[in-house]
Amino acid sequence: MIGAVRPETVTTERHADIRGAAVSLARRILAGEEDLVAGCRTMNGLLSTLGADRLSEQLSVFVLVDSEADGLAIGLPPDLLEPSYLERSKREQSELGDFYRAQILRACEFVVAGGVNA
């Protein structure tokens, strides 16, 4: 994932690369090749770096899901986690993705259609 970068410091070329990464991620989510919740977390970071209006009606689901997933074991090495916590975290991650699935997919369609103009 791209670290915290102030959008005004991103070069035009880098901006195009990040936008391309966001579109690619959105396509993978739409194709079912990317976990919905982990994808939202990554997309939220990409959109932040682009300086996109992440609180817009079309994109706010990425912020919402990322925030709700704060306590989940996303991206952590499973062998370092208590088995019961890991199991609970996976279940909650799946439930969260299922609950917001339609909104996430609509937001991804918006990104693929070129709706991120930052």
Residue, then its C-alpha position, 0 to 999 in steps of 0.5 A: m500500500i502507498g504510505a501517507v503522502r500529501p496529494e499536492t506532492v504527487t507528480t503528474e506521472r505518479h498521479a497517473d500511476i496511482r490512478g491506474a492502481a486504483v482502477s486496477l484494484a477496482r477491476r480486481i474487486l469487481a472480478g472477485e479476485e480481491d477481498l472486499v474489505a482488504g480492497c477497501r483498505t487499499m483503495n482508501g489509501l490510494l484515493s487519499t494519496l490522489g486527493a480524491d473526495r473520499l467522503s463523496e457519496q460514490l466513494s465514502v464506502f471505502v472510508l467506512v469499511d476501512s474504518e469498521a475494519d480497524g480491529l480486524a487482522i487484515g494483512l497480519p501474519p496469521d502465525l503471530l495471532e491467537p487462533s480464536y482471534l484470527e478465526r473471529s477476525k476472518r468471520e467478521q471480515s467476511e460479514l463486513g464485506d457481505f454487508y457492504r458488497a453492493q455499495i463496494l461494487r458500485a463504488c468500484e464501478f465508479v472508479v473504473a468509469g473514471g469517476v475519480n477526478a483528483 
